Amino acid sequence: MRSSRHGTAHRSPVLTTPGDPSRRLTVALACAEGDWPHSDWPSPDDPYVDRVLYAPPPHDALRDLDVDVVVLRCAEPADAFPELLGAMGDMNSSVIVISARRDTDTIVDVFRGGAGYLVEGDYCTCMLSAAVTSAVIGHTYLSPAACAALRVGAQRMADPRGDALKRLRAMLSPRERQIMELLSTGLGAQEIGIRLRLTEKTVRNNLSNIYAKLDARGGTDAVLRWLGAADGGAPGSTAR
């Protein structure tokens, strides 16, 4: 999911098949080389991630790089994330933020900006690879602690009576409600399919229907609406 100062957009899949060796990804690390803790990532046999390139602050080098995903590791996302977006300009690359900050406001703001979020100490390199590959097919990946913080924020922002949220959820079929509940916990289409014993294609078809029903631009917008945290709290409103 593209991070943008103008909201989020649902991107088309980049990988034609999960094991396609001809389309391994290039990742830009938006941090100083000495600040990156995973010298062993990606591993030589990583099926999806080919290589990483460094673009340290102020990230001016990004515009000269052809990358699929930008991973921002920073201390203060509230400052670093907008600065990164400014440096990216019109780049059509997904963003993942890695930070020790786990407060609800920070994580909600980053998620609203369309970026995935991994909390330091709350993920492993396998999860990092999953986050990167999920990003290029339109899924905003959250580590468990980030997902919990998003839910807390959503409960705080939702209508106390829950009337609008109940009406919104009633628009979905029982199967679609199952899928949205799993999507809001940070799972992607493939993982949801495994949980519900559905093909990934079936899950993606259901997600397309869900986005249309909720008037959502993509997964981030749909999750915010499902949790009652989208601006206006109902279809037709625009989350920024």
N, C-alpha and C positions, 0 to 999 in steps of 0.2 A: 504494500500500500504506500503510495507516494506521500511523503511528508511535504506539506506545502503551507505557505502563509495564507493561502486562499482556500483552505479546507482540504479534504481528502478525495481521491479518485480511485476507483477500482481498476487495477491494472490487469492486462491480459497475461496468461501464463507465459513464462519465458522458457521453461523446460518442457519439451514435447513429451518426454517420458521420464519417470523418476530416475532411471539408470542410464540416461543418454550421455555417453562419454564425450560426445562432440560439443556439448554445451555446458561445460563446467563454469562456475561463476568466478568473477573477479570482485574482490571486496576492498574498499578503501577504509583504512583505519584512521579515523579523525582524532589522532592523539600523537604525542611524541613517541618515537620508537621505544624509548626507555620506560614509558608509562604503560606499555602493553604487557599484560601478565602471562599471555599464552604463547610462548615461543614455539611450542610444539603444535600450534594450530595454524593452518589446517594440516592434518597428517598426510603423508604421501599417498595414502590409499583412500582419502576422502572422496566419495563418489560424486560430490556436488561442487565443492569449493576448490578452485584451481590454485589461486594465489591471492596474496594480500599486498596492498600498496599503502604506504604511509602518506598522510596529508596532515601534518601537524598544524596547530593554530598559527596564523588565522585561517588556515585551510584554503588559501588562494590556489593551491595546486589542483584542487578538485576539478576545476573547470577544464583542465587539460587532460583529465583522466577519463577513460571509458570504463566505468565500473557499474556493476549491477546493484550493489548495496553499499551504503556508507554506515559504518559502525562508529558511533561517537562515544568515547569513554571520557567522562568528565566528573568533576566534583559538584558543580552547580548547574544542573540542566536548565534551570530558569534563565540563566544567562547564556550558557553555551549552546543550547538548542536553537534559539533564534539567530545567534551569530552564525551557526552552521548553515541554517537555511539561507541566510543572506549570502554566504560564500558560495552556496550551490547554485544560486540563480535559477535558471530554467532547466537544470539537470533533472532528468527523469529517472532518478534512482531512489530506491526505498531507503529508509533510515531506521536504525536500531540504536537506542540509547542504553549505555551501561553506566550505572552510577551507584554509589553507596547510599544515596538519598532514597528513602522509602516512605516519605510522608505522602499522604493522600493527594494533597494539592499538586505537588510536583508531578506525580505519576498521571493524574487525570489530565493535567495540561499537556503533557507529552503525548498521551494517548489521543487527546482531541486533535493534536497536530498531525496525527496519522502515523506516528512512529511506534515501533515495538519498544519494550522496556525490560531490561534484565537488571535485577538488583545484585550488587556485588555480594558474593558468598551464597547466592541463591540459585546458581546455575553452574553447569559444567560445560566442557567444550562440545559435548554431544548436543546439549541444548542450544549452544551457540550456533552450531551448524544447522540445527532444525529451525532456529529463528531466521537465519539467513535465507534458507531455501523457502521457508514459508513467506517471507517478505516479498519475493519476486512473483508469487502467485496470488498476491493480494490479501494475505492474512497477517494481521498485526499480532505479533507474538509477545506474550507476557510471561515472565517467570512467576512461580507461585506467589511470592510475596507481593509482586506488582499487581497480580490479579486480585488478591485479597484487598489491597489498598483501593483499587478501582471500584470494587463492590461497596466498600465503606463509603467512598465518595458518592457513588450513585445513590445509596440509601439516604445520604445527607441531602442530596439535591432533589430527590424525588418528591412528588406531591404527597404530603403526609397522609391524606385519605386514600391515595392509591387508585382513585377512580380512573384517571386518564391511563395509567399503566394497565389496569385491568381491561379497559376497552381495547387498548393496543394489542395486548396478548391474546385477546379473544378473536382477533382477526386471523390468527394463525391456526392451522390444523394441529392436532395432538403431536403428529410426527415433527412438524415444523417447530413446535414449542420445545420438543426434545432436543432438536438440533441447535436451536438458539441457546438453550441452557448450557450445552456443552461448548458451543462457540464462545460464550461469555466466560468460560473458565480457562480460556487460553488455548483450547485444542483447535487444530486445523482440520480441513475436510477429510484427509486421509485417516487421522486419528478418530474423528467422529464416526467415520464409516466402520472402523474396526469395532468401536464400542457398540454401535447399533446394528452391526452385521449388514451393512449396506455397502454398495460399491461407492468409490470416491465420486464417480460421475453422478450417481443418484444424489449424493449429498450436495454436490455443486448445483445440480438442477433445483434442488429444494432451496438452496441458498439464494439462487436467482429469483425464485418465486417470493421468498421472504423479503428480499430487498425491495421488490416491486410493491408488495403489500404494505410495507412500513415506510415507503417513499424514502428509502435509505440509499445513499450513494455507494455504499460498500460495507465491508465487514465492520469497520470502526464505527461508522454511523449507526449501523444496525444494532451493535452491542450497546451503544449509548442509549438508544431508544428502548431496547429490551430491558435495560436496567433502570430506565426512567430518568436518565441523566442528560438527555439531549435537550437543547434549548427549546422551550415550548412544550417538550414532553409528549408530542403527538405527531403523527404523520402530517407532512406539509410544513413543519418547522424546519429550520436550517441550523444544524450544529456547526459551529466554527471552532 
